[in-house]
Amino acid sequence: MLDVARLAGTSKATVSNVMHGHEHVRPETRDRVLSAIATLGYRVNMGARSLARQQSNVLGVLLGDLENPWYATLAAHIERLARARDYAVLIASTGGEPMRDEGGHVEASRILHLVEHRVAAILLLAYSGDGSIAQSVPPGIPLVFLGTTRGPGKTITVDDRLGAHLAVSHLLELGHRRIAYVNAASDADPLTDDQRLASFRQTLSAAGVTGDDESCVVRLGGPGSDATAAIDALLSRPERPTAIFAASDLTAIEVLDRADALGLRIPEDLSLVGFDDISMARLKRIALTTIAQPALELATKATEAAIAFATGEPDGGSSDIVLAPRLVVRETTAPPPAD
């Protein structure tokens, strides 16, 4: 900035005023400063600015597998919303790995990466539930939990139990009694998956439908696990399910693909409900019945809370926010086939 000031024949303060768009700078002075900036190729060093002000303009985002469109959609919304407030976004991903592995905590290492980059706040789109990891974050970096079950910080999420209840109730109302639950490691964080599975079981039990874990629940592992084989085995059982509630749309679409490979028609032979309502689920060729999460509303409330915390506004909103999901019925559900 001093180099720009020397070339333009102005003070450093004037260069700063031009950079911030202050209106009281004379037009001819502004033109000289902008010309000097162009000549020198000057760009603001945001890291240096953060150190000087003791305030970062970068939000950290921890998410699961970026190949899962749900995480990618949330991240895109957050980046756009943050940019509108002059904040940048730094993303750390678990890459679809389990939140914890034998060599240590995947989650902890990703959070440490964000902390080392002096982020103003961290939005966690995935969380293992390990309180010690969250407590290791310096007190000056607020945590906002987005779309994940309650953590030690501000939480903005949907009612996962209600979502699972809506999905299973829809299948029960169609007449299904052999209903399976399928999830993958990248579907959701462990706590969220536990909530959806618990509600799945509770809704079946309330309807007088029982089934042990082996027959009605398939929880797929992390990278390297054979999801195709597990889904094929489920769909090839003598008493195979007539309906499946998948923990995400991405997994539901994988089930749809395997059903097609095995010669099963959807929804005539197998009904299918997903969770999220990603853009792919709305394609006419797929037309997936699903539990829709309000992605933009979730991202907006979480981003606003993170920036409020980072700028010292009154606690960014003290109460947690729980939004209601909704059932979207498309073409992958129908009454079960006649025995």
C-alpha positions in Angstrom: 0.0 0.0 0.0 3.0 2.3 0.7 4.3 1.6 -2.8 0.9 2.6 -4.3 0.9 5.8 -2.2 4.4 6.8 -3.3 3.5 6.2 -7.0 0.2 8.1 -6.8 1.7 10.9 -4.7 -0.8 10.4 -1.9 -0.9 9.1 1.7 -1.4 5.5 2.7 -4.7 6.6 4.3 -5.9 7.9 1.0 -5.1 4.6 -0.7 -7.0 2.8 2.0 -10.0 5.2 1.5 -10.0 4.5 -2.3 -9.8 0.7 -1.7 -12.8 0.9 0.6 -14.8 3.1 -1.8 -15.1 6.1 0.5 -16.9 8.9 -1.4 -14.9 11.9 0.0 -11.8 11.2 -2.1 -11.5 13.7 -5.0 -12.0 12.1 -8.4 -8.6 13.0 -9.8 -6.9 11.6 -6.7 -9.0 8.4 -7.0 -7.9 8.1 -10.6 -4.2 8.4 -9.7 -4.5 5.8 -7.0 -6.4 3.3 -9.2 -3.8 3.9 -11.9 -1.0 3.1 -9.5 -2.8 0.0 -8.3 -3.1 -1.2 -11.9 0.5 -0.4 -12.6 1.8 -2.2 -9.6 -0.7 -5.1 -9.7 -1.5 -4.5 -6.0 -3.8 -6.8 -4.2 -4.9 -6.7 -0.5 -3.0 -9.3 1.6 -6.0 -10.6 3.6 -3.8 -12.6 5.9 -1.9 -9.4 6.9 -5.1 -7.5 7.2 -6.5 -10.1 9.6 -3.3 -10.0 11.7 -3.4 -6.2 11.8 -7.0 -6.0 12.8 -7.0 -9.1 15.0 -10.1 -10.1 13.0 -10.4 -12.7 10.2 -12.8 -12.4 7.3 -12.6 -16.2 6.6 -15.2 -18.7 7.6 -14.1 -22.3 8.0 -16.5 -25.1 6.8 -16.0 -28.7 7.9 -18.1 -31.2 5.8 -18.3 -34.8 4.8 -17.9 -36.2 1.3 -18.0 -33.5 -1.4 -19.1 -36.1 -3.8 -22.4 -36.1 -1.9 -24.4 -33.4 -3.6 -26.1 -32.4 -0.3 -22.8 -31.2 1.2 -21.8 -29.5 -2.1 -25.1 -27.7 -2.2 -24.8 -26.4 1.4 -21.2 -25.3 0.8 -22.2 -23.5 -2.4 -24.9 -21.6 -0.6 -22.6 -20.7 2.3 -19.9 -19.5 -0.1 -22.3 -17.2 -1.9 -23.8 -15.8 1.2 -20.4 -15.2 2.8 -19.1 -13.5 -0.3 -22.0 -11.1 -0.2 -20.8 -10.1 3.3 -17.2 -9.8 2.2 -16.2 -13.1 3.8 -14.2 -15.9 2.2 -14.7 -19.6 2.8 -12.1 -22.2 3.6 -13.4 -25.8 3.2 -12.1 -28.9 5.0 -13.6 -32.2 4.0 -13.4 -35.7 5.6 -13.4 -37.0 2.0 -16.0 -39.6 2.8 -13.9 -41.2 5.5 -15.4 -42.2 8.8 -15.1 -39.2 11.2 -12.6 -41.3 13.3 -10.1 -43.8 12.0 -7.5 -46.1 13.6 -4.7 -43.6 13.1 -6.4 -40.8 15.0 -9.3 -38.4 14.5 -10.0 -37.4 10.9 -12.4 -34.8 12.3 -9.8 -33.3 14.7 -7.1 -33.0 12.0 -9.5 -31.1 9.7 -10.6 -28.8 12.4 -7.0 -28.1 13.3 -6.3 -27.2 9.7 -9.1 -24.6 9.8 -7.9 -23.2 13.2 -4.3 -22.8 11.9 -5.7 -20.6 9.0 -7.1 -18.2 11.6 -10.8 -18.6 10.6 -13.3 -16.3 12.2 -15.8 -19.1 12.9 -16.3 -22.7 11.9 -19.5 -24.1 10.5 -19.6 -27.9 11.0 -21.8 -29.7 8.5 -20.7 -33.0 10.0 -19.9 -33.8 13.6 -19.0 -37.1 15.3 -20.3 -36.1 18.7 -16.9 -36.2 20.3 -17.1 -33.2 22.7 -13.4 -33.2 23.4 -12.7 -32.3 19.8 -15.1 -29.3 19.8 -13.7 -28.2 23.1 -10.1 -28.2 21.7 -11.1 -25.3 19.4 -9.8 -22.0 20.9 -12.5 -20.1 22.6 -12.2 -17.1 20.2 -13.4 -19.3 17.3 -17.2 -19.8 17.6 -18.7 -23.0 16.3 -22.0 -23.3 14.4 -23.4 -26.8 13.7 -25.3 -26.9 10.5 -27.6 -29.8 9.6 -26.1 -31.9 12.3 -27.4 -33.1 15.7 -26.9 -30.8 18.7 -23.3 -30.0 19.4 -21.5 -27.6 21.9 -22.4 -24.5 20.0 -25.1 -22.9 18.0 -27.1 -25.5 16.0 -29.2 -25.0 12.9 -30.8 -28.3 11.7 -33.9 -30.0 10.4 -35.9 -32.3 12.6 -34.3 -35.6 11.5 -36.7 -37.7 13.6 -39.7 -36.0 12.0 -38.2 -36.5 8.5 -37.7 -40.3 9.1 -41.2 -40.5 10.5 -42.7 -38.8 7.5 -40.8 -41.2 5.1 -41.8 -44.4 7.0 -45.4 -43.3 7.6 -45.8 -42.7 3.8 -44.6 -46.2 3.1 -46.8 -47.7 5.8 -49.8 -45.8 4.4 -49.2 -47.3 1.0 -49.4 -50.8 2.6 -45.7 -51.7 3.0 -44.7 -53.9 5.9 -41.2 -55.1 4.9 -39.4 -51.8 5.0 -35.6 -51.5 5.2 -33.3 -48.7 6.2 -30.1 -48.2 4.2 -27.3 -45.6 4.9 -23.8 -45.0 3.7 -20.8 -43.5 5.6 -21.1 -40.3 3.6 -24.9 -39.9 4.1 -24.7 -37.9 7.3 -22.7 -37.6 10.5 -23.1 -40.4 13.0 -25.4 -38.5 15.4 -27.8 -37.5 12.6 -27.9 -41.1 11.2 -28.7 -42.4 14.7 -31.6 -40.0 15.0 -33.0 -41.0 11.6 -32.6 -44.7 12.4 -34.1 -44.4 15.8 -37.2 -42.7 14.3 -37.4 -45.3 11.6 -37.6 -48.1 14.2 -40.0 -46.2 16.5 -42.4 -45.5 13.6 -42.4 -49.1 12.6 -42.8 -50.3 16.1 -45.8 -47.9 16.7 -47.4 -49.5 13.6 -46.9 -53.0 14.9 -44.2 -53.8 12.4 -41.1 -55.4 13.8 -37.8 -56.6 12.4 -34.3 -57.1 13.7 -31.2 -55.1 12.6 -30.0 -57.8 10.3 -33.2 -58.0 8.3 -34.3 -54.3 8.1 -31.1 -52.2 8.5 -28.1 -51.9 6.3 -25.5 -49.5 7.5 -22.7 -49.3 4.9 -19.1 -48.7 5.9 -16.6 -46.1 4.7 -14.3 -46.0 1.6 -13.4 -49.5 0.4 -16.6 -51.1 1.7 -18.6 -52.9 -1.0 -21.8 -51.0 -1.0 -22.9 -52.7 -4.3 -22.6 -56.1 -2.7 -24.5 -55.1 0.4 -27.4 -53.6 -1.5 -27.5 -56.5 -3.9 -27.6 -58.9 -0.9 -30.5 -56.9 0.6 -32.5 -56.9 -2.6 -31.8 -60.6 -3.3 -33.2 -62.0 0.0 -36.1 -64.5 -0.3 -38.2 -62.1 1.8 -36.7 -59.0 0.4 -38.1 -55.6 1.5 -40.9 -54.1 -0.6 -39.7 -50.6 0.3 -36.5 -48.9 1.4 -35.9 -45.7 3.2 -32.5 -44.4 2.3 -30.6 -42.0 4.6 -29.8 -39.8 1.6 -30.9 -39.2 -2.0 -27.4 -40.3 -3.2 -27.8 -43.7 -1.5 -31.4 -43.9 -2.7 -30.2 -43.4 -6.3 -27.6 -46.1 -5.8 -30.3 -48.5 -4.6 -32.4 -47.5 -7.6 -29.4 -48.4 -9.9 -28.9 -51.8 -8.2 -32.6 -52.6 -8.4 -32.5 -51.9 -12.1 -29.5 -54.1 -12.5 -31.3 -56.9 -10.7 -34.4 -56.6 -12.8 -36.6 -55.0 -10.1 -39.0 -52.3 -11.2 -39.5 -49.1 -9.2 -42.0 -48.6 -7.9 -43.9 -51.7 -9.0 -41.5 -54.1 -7.2 -39.8 -51.8 -4.8 -40.7 -48.4 -3.4 -37.9 -46.0 -2.5 -37.7 -42.9 -0.4 -34.6 -40.7 0.0 -33.6 -37.8 2.2 -32.3 -34.3 1.2 -34.1 -33.4 -2.1 -30.9 -32.8 -4.1 -31.3 -31.5 -7.7 -30.7 -34.9 -9.2 -33.7 -36.3 -7.3 -35.9 -33.9 -9.2 -34.9 -35.1 -12.7 -37.8 -36.7 -14.5 -35.8 -39.9 -15.2 -35.3 -40.4 -11.4 -38.3 -38.5 -9.9 -37.4 -39.7 -6.4 -39.8 -39.5 -3.5 -37.8 -37.9 -0.7 -37.7 -35.9 2.5 -36.8 -32.3 1.5 -34.4 -30.2 3.6 -34.6 -26.4 3.2 -30.9 -26.1 2.1 -30.9 -22.3 1.4 -32.7 -21.5 4.7 -30.3 -23.7 6.7 -27.3 -22.2 5.0 -28.6 -18.6 5.5 -29.3 -19.0 9.2 -26.0 -20.7 9.8 -23.9 -18.2 7.9 -25.6 -15.2 9.5 -25.0 -16.8 12.9 -21.4 -17.5 12.2 -20.7 -13.9 11.0 -22.7 -12.5 14.0 -20.5 -14.5 16.4 -17.3 -13.5 14.6 -18.1 -9.8 14.7 -19.2 -9.8 18.3 -22.9 -9.2 17.8 -25.1 -10.3 20.7 -24.4 -14.0 20.7 -25.5 -14.6 17.1 -28.8 -15.8 18.5 -28.7 -17.9 21.6 -31.4 -20.4 20.8 -30.9 -23.4 18.5 -33.0 -23.5 15.4 -34.8 -26.7 14.2 -36.6 -26.5 10.8 -39.3 -28.8 9.6 -38.5 -31.1 6.6 -41.3 -32.0 4.2 -42.3 -35.1 2.3 -42.1 -34.7 -1.5 -44.0 -37.5 -3.3 -42.8 -38.3 -6.8 -42.7 -41.5 -8.8 -40.6 -44.0 -6.7 -43.3 -45.0 -4.3 -46.5 -47.1 -4.8 -48.4 -49.8 -2.9 -46.4 -53.1 -2.5 -46.7 -55.8 -5.1 -49.3 -58.5 -4.4 -47.8 -61.6 -2.8 
